[in-house]
Amino acid sequence: MKVQEEEIREVFLAWLTLTLSTAMVFFYFQATCQKILRRQIECEHFQSIANLIRLEFRSVRQSLGESRAAVDYHWLPGALQCDFHALRYLLRNVANGSPRYANDVRLLTLYFRWQLVSLAIRRLLKAGETNAILRLISVLEYFANVVGQRFHDAKPADLAAAE
């Protein structure tokens, strides 16, 4: 009987350690992504990029700011995902010497996908959808700022080669 209790205690401690370690990984992942998103870029380019390629996230932010009750949440994930794919394409191809993504873009890509899953779960539970949407929009704004900064810093020869 005593051996069985010790085995149960060992399994419980292993499970507890695994759970706490996983929680710490997610905590540090989110803290790192939030730190990346707080980084300031010289001037904010996201508005001009959003207007140029007709991204939806600006109108979503405006509609969230005006009236939280009137927002139709059903089309938002699809619209934000389309913006995400367009910006990732531009990040890879606009004035970037390498076809690889930078580390911050990779981390924020994972963070964006994690927030999409979080939005789906929050939608099912009908709790806190707006916070998840605002996090998704902040990632899109960061990506648009990076694209704008790269476009602004690019030499005309680089832009001609990209076309």
FITORPA-714496 format. One record per residue (C-alpha): residue number from 1; x, y, z; residue in three letters. Coordinates in pm, 1 decimal, padded with zeros to 6 digits. Layout:
! FITORPA-714496
<pt><resi>NUM</resi><u>X</u><v>Y</v><w>Z</w><resn>ALA</resn></pt>
...
! end
This chain:
! FITORPA-714496
<pt><resi>1</resi><u>00000.0</u><v>00000.0</v><w>00000.0</w><resn>MET</resn></pt>
<pt><resi>2</resi><u>00283.7</u><v>00236.8</v><w>00086.0</w><resn>LYS</resn></pt>
<pt><resi>3</resi><u>00456.3</u><v>00170.7</v><w>-00249.7</w><resn>VAL</resn></pt>
<pt><resi>4</resi><u>00139.4</u><v>00260.8</v><w>-00438.0</w><resn>GLN</resn></pt>
<pt><resi>5</resi><u>00106.4</u><v>00591.1</v><w>-00250.3</w><resn>GLU</resn></pt>
<pt><resi>6</resi><u>00465.9</u><v>00679.5</v><w>-00334.0</w><resn>GLU</resn></pt>
<pt><resi>7</resi><u>00406.6</u><v>00602.9</v><w>-00703.0</w><resn>GLU</resn></pt>
<pt><resi>8</resi><u>00097.3</u><v>00823.7</v><w>-00703.3</w><resn>ILE</resn></pt>
<pt><resi>9</resi><u>00293.9</u><v>01102.7</v><w>-00535.2</w><resn>ARG</resn></pt>
<pt><resi>10</resi><u>00574.3</u><v>01071.7</v><w>-00793.9</w><resn>GLU</resn></pt>
<pt><resi>11</resi><u>00327.4</u><v>01082.6</v><w>-01083.3</w><resn>VAL</resn></pt>
<pt><resi>12</resi><u>00155.0</u><v>01383.4</v><w>-00931.1</w><resn>PHE</resn></pt>
<pt><resi>13</resi><u>00485.4</u><v>01567.6</v><w>-00882.9</w><resn>LEU</resn></pt>
<pt><resi>14</resi><u>00591.9</u><v>01487.0</v><w>-01239.9</w><resn>ALA</resn></pt>
<pt><resi>15</resi><u>00259.2</u><v>01614.0</v><w>-01372.0</w><resn>TRP</resn></pt>
<pt><resi>16</resi><u>00282.8</u><v>01928.6</v><w>-01158.7</w><resn>LEU</resn></pt>
<pt><resi>17</resi><u>00638.0</u><v>01997.4</v><w>-01278.7</w><resn>THR</resn></pt>
<pt><resi>18</resi><u>00536.1</u><v>01952.8</v><w>-01641.2</w><resn>LEU</resn></pt>
<pt><resi>19</resi><u>00233.7</u><v>02179.4</v><w>-01600.4</w><resn>THR</resn></pt>
<pt><resi>20</resi><u>00430.4</u><v>02456.2</v><w>-01429.2</w><resn>LEU</resn></pt>
<pt><resi>21</resi><u>00711.4</u><v>02434.6</v><w>-01684.6</w><resn>SER</resn></pt>
<pt><resi>22</resi><u>00465.2</u><v>02461.1</v><w>-01972.0</w><resn>THR</resn></pt>
<pt><resi>23</resi><u>00294.7</u><v>02757.7</v><w>-01807.9</w><resn>ALA</resn></pt>
<pt><resi>24</resi><u>00632.0</u><v>02930.6</v><w>-01765.5</w><resn>MET</resn></pt>
<pt><resi>25</resi><u>00719.4</u><v>02873.3</v><w>-02133.1</w><resn>VAL</resn></pt>
<pt><resi>26</resi><u>00390.8</u><v>03031.5</v><w>-02242.3</w><resn>PHE</resn></pt>
<pt><resi>27</resi><u>00438.7</u><v>03318.6</v><w>-01998.6</w><resn>PHE</resn></pt>
<pt><resi>28</resi><u>00787.9</u><v>03398.6</v><w>-02125.4</w><resn>TYR</resn></pt>
<pt><resi>29</resi><u>00677.8</u><v>03356.4</v><w>-02486.6</w><resn>PHE</resn></pt>
<pt><resi>30</resi><u>00399.1</u><v>03609.5</v><w>-02437.9</w><resn>GLN</resn></pt>
<pt><resi>31</resi><u>00627.2</u><v>03848.2</v><w>-02247.0</w><resn>ALA</resn></pt>
<pt><resi>32</resi><u>00887.4</u><v>03830.6</v><w>-02524.9</w><resn>THR</resn></pt>
<pt><resi>33</resi><u>00627.6</u><v>03897.5</v><w>-02793.1</w><resn>CYS</resn></pt>
<pt><resi>34</resi><u>00483.8</u><v>04189.4</v><w>-02597.0</w><resn>GLN</resn></pt>
<pt><resi>35</resi><u>00834.1</u><v>04333.9</v><w>-02561.8</w><resn>LYS</resn></pt>
<pt><resi>36</resi><u>00886.2</u><v>04305.8</v><w>-02938.9</w><resn>ILE</resn></pt>
<pt><resi>37</resi><u>00552.9</u><v>04475.7</v><w>-03003.3</w><resn>LEU</resn></pt>
<pt><resi>38</resi><u>00643.2</u><v>04765.3</v><w>-02771.2</w><resn>ARG</resn></pt>
<pt><resi>39</resi><u>00955.6</u><v>04842.9</v><w>-02972.4</w><resn>ARG</resn></pt>
<pt><resi>40</resi><u>00928.1</u><v>05179.6</v><w>-03136.8</w><resn>GLN</resn></pt>
<pt><resi>41</resi><u>00991.0</u><v>05235.8</v><w>-03505.5</w><resn>ILE</resn></pt>
<pt><resi>42</resi><u>01104.2</u><v>05584.3</v><w>-03608.7</w><resn>GLU</resn></pt>
<pt><resi>43</resi><u>00775.9</u><v>05676.8</v><w>-03771.9</w><resn>CYS</resn></pt>
<pt><resi>44</resi><u>00462.0</u><v>05477.3</v><w>-03791.2</w><resn>GLU</resn></pt>
<pt><resi>45</resi><u>00415.6</u><v>05347.3</v><w>-04141.5</w><resn>HIS</resn></pt>
<pt><resi>46</resi><u>00126.8</u><v>05112.2</v><w>-04074.7</w><resn>PHE</resn></pt>
<pt><resi>47</resi><u>-00140.8</u><v>05361.7</v><w>-04179.2</w><resn>GLN</resn></pt>
<pt><resi>48</resi><u>00012.5</u><v>05428.4</v><w>-04518.4</w><resn>SER</resn></pt>
<pt><resi>49</resi><u>00079.9</u><v>05057.3</v><w>-04579.6</w><resn>ILE</resn></pt>
<pt><resi>50</resi><u>-00274.7</u><v>04967.0</v><w>-04467.6</w><resn>ALA</resn></pt>
<pt><resi>51</resi><u>-00420.4</u><v>05225.7</v><w>-04705.1</w><resn>ASN</resn></pt>
<pt><resi>52</resi><u>-00192.0</u><v>05125.0</v><w>-04989.4</w><resn>LEU</resn></pt>
<pt><resi>53</resi><u>-00283.4</u><v>04757.1</v><w>-04992.0</w><resn>ILE</resn></pt>
<pt><resi>54</resi><u>-00629.8</u><v>04798.0</v><w>-04836.4</w><resn>ARG</resn></pt>
<pt><resi>55</resi><u>-00580.1</u><v>04608.1</v><w>-04515.3</w><resn>LEU</resn></pt>
<pt><resi>56</resi><u>-00880.9</u><v>04557.6</v><w>-04289.8</w><resn>GLU</resn></pt>
<pt><resi>57</resi><u>-00720.3</u><v>04584.3</v><w>-03946.7</w><resn>PHE</resn></pt>
<pt><resi>58</resi><u>-00747.9</u><v>04965.8</v><w>-03933.1</w><resn>ARG</resn></pt>
<pt><resi>59</resi><u>-01122.5</u><v>04957.7</v><w>-03987.4</w><resn>SER</resn></pt>
<pt><resi>60</resi><u>-01153.1</u><v>04677.4</v><w>-03731.7</w><resn>VAL</resn></pt>
<pt><resi>61</resi><u>-00970.2</u><v>04886.4</v><w>-03471.0</w><resn>ARG</resn></pt>
<pt><resi>62</resi><u>-01192.8</u><v>05185.1</v><w>-03549.2</w><resn>GLN</resn></pt>
<pt><resi>63</resi><u>-01509.7</u><v>04978.7</v><w>-03520.3</w><resn>SER</resn></pt>
<pt><resi>64</resi><u>-01390.5</u><v>04834.6</v><w>-03188.5</w><resn>LEU</resn></pt>
<pt><resi>65</resi><u>-01319.4</u><v>05185.1</v><w>-03061.0</w><resn>GLY</resn></pt>
<pt><resi>66</resi><u>-01659.1</u><v>05322.8</v><w>-03163.5</w><resn>GLU</resn></pt>
<pt><resi>67</resi><u>-01893.2</u><v>05055.5</v><w>-03037.1</w><resn>SER</resn></pt>
<pt><resi>68</resi><u>-01794.1</u><v>04721.8</v><w>-02891.7</w><resn>ARG</resn></pt>
<pt><resi>69</resi><u>-02147.7</u><v>04585.7</v><w>-02902.4</w><resn>ALA</resn></pt>
<pt><resi>70</resi><u>-02207.7</u><v>04649.9</v><w>-03273.0</w><resn>ALA</resn></pt>
<pt><resi>71</resi><u>-01903.6</u><v>04457.9</v><w>-03399.8</w><resn>VAL</resn></pt>
<pt><resi>72</resi><u>-01974.3</u><v>04139.3</v><w>-03593.2</w><resn>ASP</resn></pt>
<pt><resi>73</resi><u>-01702.1</u><v>03901.5</v><w>-03476.1</w><resn>TYR</resn></pt>
<pt><resi>74</resi><u>-01775.2</u><v>03627.7</v><w>-03730.9</w><resn>HIS</resn></pt>
<pt><resi>75</resi><u>-01587.0</u><v>03781.0</v><w>-04025.6</w><resn>TRP</resn></pt>
<pt><resi>76</resi><u>-01296.5</u><v>03924.3</v><w>-03823.3</w><resn>LEU</resn></pt>
<pt><resi>77</resi><u>-01067.3</u><v>03619.0</v><w>-03801.2</w><resn>PRO</resn></pt>
<pt><resi>78</resi><u>-01079.7</u><v>03567.8</v><w>-04177.6</w><resn>GLY</resn></pt>
<pt><resi>79</resi><u>-01015.6</u><v>03934.6</v><w>-04252.8</w><resn>ALA</resn></pt>
<pt><resi>80</resi><u>-00727.7</u><v>03955.1</v><w>-04005.3</w><resn>LEU</resn></pt>
<pt><resi>81</resi><u>-00579.2</u><v>03633.0</v><w>-04140.3</w><resn>GLN</resn></pt>
<pt><resi>82</resi><u>-00586.5</u><v>03774.1</v><w>-04495.6</w><resn>CYS</resn></pt>
<pt><resi>83</resi><u>-00407.3</u><v>04086.4</v><w>-04372.2</w><resn>ASP</resn></pt>
<pt><resi>84</resi><u>-00156.2</u><v>03863.8</v><w>-04195.0</w><resn>PHE</resn></pt>
<pt><resi>85</resi><u>-00075.6</u><v>03666.2</v><w>-04510.4</w><resn>HIS</resn></pt>
<pt><resi>86</resi><u>-00043.1</u><v>03982.7</v><w>-04720.2</w><resn>ALA</resn></pt>
<pt><resi>87</resi><u>00195.5</u><v>04140.7</v><w>-04469.9</w><resn>LEU</resn></pt>
<pt><resi>88</resi><u>00403.7</u><v>03824.6</v><w>-04436.2</w><resn>ARG</resn></pt>
<pt><resi>89</resi><u>00439.7</u><v>03815.0</v><w>-04813.6</w><resn>TYR</resn></pt>
<pt><resi>90</resi><u>00553.8</u><v>04177.1</v><w>-04813.2</w><resn>LEU</resn></pt>
<pt><resi>91</resi><u>00793.8</u><v>04113.0</v><w>-04523.9</w><resn>LEU</resn></pt>
<pt><resi>92</resi><u>00957.1</u><v>03839.6</v><w>-04724.4</w><resn>ARG</resn></pt>
<pt><resi>93</resi><u>00972.9</u><v>04026.8</v><w>-05053.9</w><resn>ASN</resn></pt>
<pt><resi>94</resi><u>01003.8</u><v>04403.2</v><w>-04993.6</w><resn>VAL</resn></pt>
<pt><resi>95</resi><u>01362.2</u><v>04528.6</v><w>-04981.4</w><resn>ALA</resn></pt>
<pt><resi>96</resi><u>01474.1</u><v>04226.4</v><w>-04785.7</w><resn>ASN</resn></pt>
<pt><resi>97</resi><u>01802.2</u><v>04084.0</v><w>-04906.2</w><resn>GLY</resn></pt>
<pt><resi>98</resi><u>01713.3</u><v>03738.9</v><w>-04779.3</w><resn>SER</resn></pt>
<pt><resi>99</resi><u>01402.0</u><v>03529.4</v><w>-04845.2</w><resn>PRO</resn></pt>
<pt><resi>100</resi><u>01403.5</u><v>03428.6</v><w>-04475.5</w><resn>ARG</resn></pt>
<pt><resi>101</resi><u>01208.6</u><v>03598.3</v><w>-04199.7</w><resn>TYR</resn></pt>
<pt><resi>102</resi><u>01379.4</u><v>03775.2</v><w>-03911.5</w><resn>ALA</resn></pt>
<pt><resi>103</resi><u>01356.0</u><v>03614.6</v><w>-03567.7</w><resn>ASN</resn></pt>
<pt><resi>104</resi><u>01109.6</u><v>03873.1</v><w>-03437.4</w><resn>ASP</resn></pt>
<pt><resi>105</resi><u>00880.5</u><v>03807.2</v><w>-03733.6</w><resn>VAL</resn></pt>
<pt><resi>106</resi><u>00895.7</u><v>03433.1</v><w>-03669.7</w><resn>ARG</resn></pt>
<pt><resi>107</resi><u>00808.4</u><v>03476.1</v><w>-03303.2</w><resn>LEU</resn></pt>
<pt><resi>108</resi><u>00524.8</u><v>03714.6</v><w>-03382.7</w><resn>LEU</resn></pt>
<pt><resi>109</resi><u>00395.6</u><v>03474.7</v><w>-03648.1</w><resn>THR</resn></pt>
<pt><resi>110</resi><u>00363.1</u><v>03205.9</v><w>-03380.0</w><resn>LEU</resn></pt>
<pt><resi>111</resi><u>00209.6</u><v>03460.8</v><w>-03143.8</w><resn>TYR</resn></pt>
<pt><resi>112</resi><u>-00045.2</u><v>03563.9</v><w>-03408.3</w><resn>PHE</resn></pt>
<pt><resi>113</resi><u>-00147.4</u><v>03204.2</v><w>-03465.4</w><resn>ARG</resn></pt>
<pt><resi>114</resi><u>-00168.8</u><v>03143.8</v><w>-03091.7</w><resn>TRP</resn></pt>
<pt><resi>115</resi><u>-00396.3</u><v>03448.5</v><w>-03057.7</w><resn>GLN</resn></pt>
<pt><resi>116</resi><u>-00617.2</u><v>03319.0</v><w>-03341.1</w><resn>LEU</resn></pt>
<pt><resi>117</resi><u>-00666.1</u><v>02996.4</v><w>-03147.0</w><resn>VAL</resn></pt>
<pt><resi>118</resi><u>-00728.4</u><v>03201.8</v><w>-02833.6</w><resn>SER</resn></pt>
<pt><resi>119</resi><u>-00989.7</u><v>03406.1</v><w>-03022.0</w><resn>LEU</resn></pt>
<pt><resi>120</resi><u>-01169.9</u><v>03090.4</v><w>-03132.6</w><resn>ALA</resn></pt>
<pt><resi>121</resi><u>-01176.3</u><v>02957.5</v><w>-02776.3</w><resn>ILE</resn></pt>
<pt><resi>122</resi><u>-01288.2</u><v>03292.4</v><w>-02636.9</w><resn>ARG</resn></pt>
<pt><resi>123</resi><u>-01561.1</u><v>03306.2</v><w>-02899.6</w><resn>ARG</resn></pt>
<pt><resi>124</resi><u>-01692.1</u><v>02967.0</v><w>-02790.1</w><resn>LEU</resn></pt>
<pt><resi>125</resi><u>-01685.0</u><v>03075.8</v><w>-02427.1</w><resn>LEU</resn></pt>
<pt><resi>126</resi><u>-01817.6</u><v>03423.9</v><w>-02515.1</w><resn>LYS</resn></pt>
<pt><resi>127</resi><u>-01552.2</u><v>03589.8</v><w>-02303.0</w><resn>ALA</resn></pt>
<pt><resi>128</resi><u>-01297.9</u><v>03859.9</v><w>-02384.8</w><resn>GLY</resn></pt>
<pt><resi>129</resi><u>-01296.3</u><v>03845.2</v><w>-02764.4</w><resn>GLU</resn></pt>
<pt><resi>130</resi><u>-01199.7</u><v>04210.3</v><w>-02791.0</w><resn>THR</resn></pt>
<pt><resi>131</resi><u>-00867.7</u><v>04162.2</v><w>-02609.8</w><resn>ASN</resn></pt>
<pt><resi>132</resi><u>-00762.3</u><v>03883.0</v><w>-02845.2</w><resn>ALA</resn></pt>
<pt><resi>133</resi><u>-00861.5</u><v>04091.6</v><w>-03148.0</w><resn>ILE</resn></pt>
<pt><resi>134</resi><u>-00659.9</u><v>04388.3</v><w>-03020.4</w><resn>LEU</resn></pt>
<pt><resi>135</resi><u>-00355.3</u><v>04162.8</v><w>-02976.8</w><resn>ARG</resn></pt>
<pt><resi>136</resi><u>-00395.1</u><v>04036.6</v><w>-03333.7</w><resn>LEU</resn></pt>
<pt><resi>137</resi><u>-00421.5</u><v>04393.5</v><w>-03460.2</w><resn>ILE</resn></pt>
<pt><resi>138</resi><u>-00108.6</u><v>04497.6</v><w>-03270.3</w><resn>SER</resn></pt>
<pt><resi>139</resi><u>00088.7</u><v>04221.9</v><w>-03447.1</w><resn>VAL</resn></pt>
<pt><resi>140</resi><u>-00045.9</u><v>04337.0</v><w>-03783.8</w><resn>LEU</resn></pt>
<pt><resi>141</resi><u>00045.4</u><v>04697.9</v><w>-03705.0</w><resn>GLU</resn></pt>
<pt><resi>142</resi><u>00397.0</u><v>04589.9</v><w>-03615.4</w><resn>TYR</resn></pt>
<pt><resi>143</resi><u>00433.0</u><v>04396.2</v><w>-03940.8</w><resn>PHE</resn></pt>
<pt><resi>144</resi><u>00300.8</u><v>04692.1</v><w>-04141.8</w><resn>ALA</resn></pt>
<pt><resi>145</resi><u>00545.8</u><v>04923.6</v><w>-03964.4</w><resn>ASN</resn></pt>
<pt><resi>146</resi><u>00835.4</u><v>04690.7</v><w>-04047.0</w><resn>VAL</resn></pt>
<pt><resi>147</resi><u>00726.7</u><v>04670.6</v><w>-04412.2</w><resn>VAL</resn></pt>
<pt><resi>148</resi><u>00696.6</u><v>05049.3</v><w>-04427.5</w><resn>GLY</resn></pt>
<pt><resi>149</resi><u>01035.0</u><v>05095.8</v><w>-04262.7</w><resn>GLN</resn></pt>
<pt><resi>150</resi><u>01200.2</u><v>04855.8</v><w>-04506.3</w><resn>ARG</resn></pt>
<pt><resi>151</resi><u>01031.4</u><v>05026.7</v><w>-04799.2</w><resn>PHE</resn></pt>
<pt><resi>152</resi><u>01136.9</u><v>05367.5</v><w>-04669.2</w><resn>HIS</resn></pt>
<pt><resi>153</resi><u>01497.7</u><v>05259.2</v><w>-04611.4</w><resn>ASP</resn></pt>
<pt><resi>154</resi><u>01528.9</u><v>05075.0</v><w>-04943.4</w><resn>ALA</resn></pt>
<pt><resi>155</resi><u>01740.1</u><v>05215.5</v><w>-05220.1</w><resn>LYS</resn></pt>
<pt><resi>156</resi><u>01568.7</u><v>05269.2</v><w>-05556.3</w><resn>PRO</resn></pt>
<pt><resi>157</resi><u>01784.3</u><v>04992.2</v><w>-05709.5</w><resn>ALA</resn></pt>
<pt><resi>158</resi><u>01656.8</u><v>04747.6</v><w>-05445.7</w><resn>ASP</resn></pt>
<pt><resi>159</resi><u>01295.4</u><v>04837.2</v><w>-05524.1</w><resn>LEU</resn></pt>
<pt><resi>160</resi><u>01348.7</u><v>04798.2</v><w>-05898.4</w><resn>ALA</resn></pt>
<pt><resi>161</resi><u>01502.4</u><v>04453.3</v><w>-05839.7</w><resn>ALA</resn></pt>
<pt><resi>162</resi><u>01206.9</u><v>04354.6</v><w>-05620.6</w><resn>ALA</resn></pt>
<pt><resi>163</resi><u>00958.5</u><v>04437.1</v><w>-05896.3</w><resn>GLU</resn></pt>
! end
